[in-house]
């Protein structure tokens, strides 16, 4: 069931590169992390969801590479530990990486996300928000199933 949108919001859809849609994003994974079970590549698609439910594409060329820390569990009635599979990443760490990825490319630009890209995408559909209004839009980070399994609960 989809919730009713009462005001505009930024929706950031995250998926493991090469998953969910069968895209060729997996080819973007650098050779030094291919085959490493602790490494992953995240592809990000950013939308503005309008109050009427329309989704306006802002960017679909963002993402990041990261590594997860191996977690361990105590084996009951044993003197040793073993790796707990699958590997996990803290939700706060993941969300911080997402916000850095959707942020502006210019280091001197002190905004949470690329306001120019938002304004440009919206204006193509005749939707105009001030920079102040855009700064106030809530951000909803959406994870695909494979990322949900990576994130600690």
C-alpha positions as CSV (number, residue, x, y, z in Angstrom):
1,X,0.0,0.0,0.0
2,X,1.4,3.4,-1.0
3,X,1.1,6.2,1.4
4,X,-0.6,9.5,0.4
5,X,1.9,12.3,-0.2
6,X,0.6,15.5,1.4
7,X,3.6,17.7,0.4
8,X,6.5,17.4,-1.9
9,X,9.5,15.4,-0.9
10,X,12.8,14.2,-2.2
11,X,12.8,10.5,-2.7
12,X,16.2,8.8,-3.0
13,X,16.0,5.2,-4.3
14,X,19.1,3.1,-3.5
15,X,19.9,-0.3,-5.0
16,X,22.9,-2.4,-5.2
17,X,24.5,-1.7,-8.6
18,X,23.5,-4.4,-11.1
19,X,20.6,-5.6,-9.0
20,X,16.8,-5.2,-9.0
21,X,16.5,-4.0,-12.5
22,X,19.1,-6.1,-14.3
23,X,21.0,-3.0,-15.4
24,X,24.6,-2.9,-16.5
25,X,25.6,-0.8,-13.4
26,X,27.6,-3.8,-12.2
27,X,30.1,-3.0,-14.9
28,X,30.8,0.3,-13.1
29,X,32.3,-1.6,-10.1
30,X,36.1,-0.9,-10.1
31,X,38.3,-4.0,-10.6
32,X,39.9,-3.7,-7.1
33,X,36.6,-4.5,-5.3
34,X,35.1,-7.1,-7.7
35,X,34.9,-10.4,-6.0
36,X,35.3,-8.9,-2.5
37,X,32.3,-9.9,-0.4
38,X,32.8,-6.9,1.9
39,X,32.5,-4.4,-0.9
40,X,29.5,-3.1,-2.7
41,X,28.4,-0.5,-5.1
42,X,25.2,1.5,-4.7
43,X,23.3,3.1,-7.6
44,X,21.1,6.1,-6.7
45,X,18.1,7.5,-8.5
46,X,16.8,10.8,-7.1
47,X,13.2,12.1,-7.6
48,X,11.0,14.9,-6.3
49,X,7.6,13.4,-5.4
50,X,4.9,16.0,-5.9
51,X,1.8,16.3,-3.6
52,X,-0.3,14.8,-6.5
53,X,2.0,11.7,-6.6
54,X,3.9,12.6,-9.7
55,X,7.6,11.6,-9.5
56,X,10.0,13.9,-11.3
57,X,13.4,12.5,-12.1
58,X,16.2,14.6,-10.8
59,X,19.3,12.4,-11.3
60,X,20.0,8.7,-12.0
61,X,23.7,8.9,-12.4
62,X,24.8,9.0,-8.7
63,X,26.1,6.4,-6.4
64,X,29.0,5.3,-4.3
65,X,31.3,2.4,-3.4
66,X,31.7,1.2,0.1
67,X,32.8,-1.7,2.3
68,X,31.1,-3.3,5.2
69,X,32.8,-4.4,8.4
70,X,32.8,-8.0,9.1
71,X,30.6,-8.8,12.1
72,X,31.3,-11.8,14.4
73,X,29.1,-13.9,16.6
74,X,29.8,-16.0,19.5
75,X,29.2,-19.7,18.8
76,X,27.3,-21.1,21.8
77,X,29.3,-23.6,23.9
78,X,32.5,-22.8,21.9
79,X,35.7,-21.0,22.6
80,X,35.8,-19.2,19.2
81,X,33.9,-16.8,17.1
82,X,32.9,-17.0,13.4
83,X,31.9,-14.5,10.8
84,X,28.2,-13.8,10.7
85,X,26.9,-13.8,7.2
86,X,25.8,-11.7,5.6
87,X,27.9,-8.7,6.3
88,X,26.1,-5.6,7.8
89,X,26.4,-1.8,7.6
90,X,24.9,0.6,10.1
91,X,21.8,2.5,8.8
92,X,23.2,5.8,9.9
93,X,26.5,5.2,8.0
94,X,24.7,4.2,4.9
95,X,22.3,7.2,5.0
96,X,25.2,9.5,5.5
97,X,26.9,8.0,2.4
98,X,23.7,8.5,0.4
99,X,23.4,12.2,1.5
100,X,27.1,12.7,0.5
101,X,26.4,11.1,-2.9
102,X,23.4,13.3,-3.7
103,X,25.1,16.4,-2.4
104,X,26.6,19.0,-4.7
105,X,29.9,18.2,-6.4
106,X,31.4,21.5,-5.5
107,X,33.2,21.3,-2.1
108,X,32.6,25.0,-1.4
109,X,28.8,24.5,-1.8
110,X,27.2,24.3,1.6
111,X,23.9,22.6,0.8
112,X,22.5,19.2,1.7
113,X,21.8,18.3,-1.9
114,X,22.2,19.8,-5.4
115,X,19.6,22.6,-5.4
116,X,20.5,23.5,-9.0
117,X,19.7,20.0,-10.3
118,X,16.4,20.0,-8.4
119,X,15.4,23.4,-9.8
120,X,16.4,22.4,-13.3
121,X,14.5,19.1,-13.2
122,X,11.4,20.7,-11.8
123,X,11.3,23.6,-14.2
124,X,11.2,21.2,-17.1
125,X,7.7,20.2,-15.8
126,X,6.6,23.7,-15.1
127,X,7.2,23.3,-11.3
128,X,9.0,26.1,-9.5
129,X,10.3,26.1,-6.0
130,X,12.6,28.7,-4.4
131,X,15.9,27.5,-3.0
132,X,14.6,28.0,0.5
133,X,11.5,25.8,-0.2
134,X,13.8,23.1,-1.7
135,X,16.0,23.1,1.4
136,X,13.0,22.4,3.5
137,X,11.8,19.4,1.5
138,X,12.0,16.2,3.5
139,X,14.3,13.5,2.1
140,X,13.0,9.9,2.0
141,X,15.7,7.3,1.4
142,X,14.2,4.1,-0.1
143,X,16.3,0.9,0.0
144,X,15.8,-2.1,-2.3
145,X,15.6,-5.5,-0.8
146,X,19.3,-6.3,-1.2
147,X,20.3,-3.1,0.6
148,X,17.8,-3.7,3.4
149,X,19.5,-7.0,4.1
150,X,22.9,-5.2,4.4
151,X,21.6,-2.6,6.9
152,X,21.6,-3.4,10.6
153,X,18.2,-3.2,12.2
